Amino acid sequence: MGVLNEHDRQRLRWRARRGLLENDLLITRFLDAHENDLTDQDVYGLMRLFDLGDNELLDLLLGRTEPQGSLDCPEVRNVLARMRVV
């Protein structure tokens, strides 16, 4: 993927929409800063995070919990680490 085309960008932004305002703000801030340089691995990690429920995702974004089980993979950990510092 390397560079997201406009359609990919719109799909990613649509998938990023969450029910909790806190999640929306954190994810939007991350995408605003990094959308243009996301790798395939980053997008995979984001999609895995976007599959979570809002409260579980917020706990991960705020560092209250760490990825576990199948979510504990390099793609998720790398993108999550970057999301936490934005």
C-alpha positions in Angstrom: 0.0 0.0 0.0 2.8 2.5 0.9 0.8 5.5 -0.2 -3.0 5.5 0.4 -5.1 6.7 -2.6 -8.1 8.9 -1.9 -10.5 6.0 -1.8 -8.3 4.1 0.7 -8.1 7.3 2.8 -11.8 7.7 2.9 -12.4 4.1 3.8 -9.8 4.3 6.6 -11.4 7.5 8.0 -14.8 5.9 7.8 -13.7 2.8 9.7 -12.0 5.1 12.3 -15.4 6.7 13.3 -16.2 5.6 16.8 -19.0 5.9 19.3 -16.8 7.5 22.0 -15.7 11.0 21.3 -12.3 10.3 23.1 -11.5 7.6 20.6 -12.5 9.8 17.7 -10.2 12.5 18.8 -7.2 10.3 19.4 -7.6 8.4 16.1 -8.3 11.6 14.1 -5.2 13.2 15.6 -3.1 10.1 14.7 -4.5 10.0 11.1 -4.0 13.7 10.6 -0.3 13.3 11.6 0.5 9.9 9.9 -2.1 9.1 7.2 0.3 9.9 4.4 3.1 7.6 5.6 1.1 4.5 6.7 2.4 1.2 5.6 0.5 -1.9 4.9 1.5 -3.2 8.4 0.2 0.0 9.9 -3.1 -0.3 8.2 -3.4 -3.9 9.3 -2.7 -2.9 12.9 -5.3 -0.1 12.7 -7.9 -2.4 11.2 -7.3 -4.9 14.1 -7.8 -2.1 16.6 -10.9 -0.7 14.8 -12.5 -4.2 15.2 -12.5 -3.7 19.0 -15.3 -2.3 21.1 -15.1 1.4 22.0 -14.2 0.9 25.7 -11.6 -1.8 25.0 -10.0 0.4 22.3 -9.9 3.4 24.6 -8.2 1.4 27.4 -5.5 0.4 24.9 -5.1 3.9 23.5 -4.7 5.3 27.0 -2.3 2.6 28.1 -4.6 1.2 30.7 -4.3 -2.2 29.1 -1.9 -3.9 26.6 -2.8 -6.0 23.6 -3.3 -9.7 24.5 -4.0 -12.9 22.6 -4.2 -12.6 18.9 -4.1 -8.8 19.2 -0.6 -9.0 20.7 1.3 -8.8 17.4 4.0 -6.4 16.0 1.6 -4.6 13.7 -0.8 -3.7 16.5 1.9 -2.9 19.0 3.8 -0.6 16.6 0.7 1.4 15.5 -0.6 1.6 19.1 2.8 2.9 20.3 2.6 5.7 17.7 -1.0 6.5 18.5 -0.2 6.9 22.2 2.3 9.6 21.6 0.3 11.8 19.2 
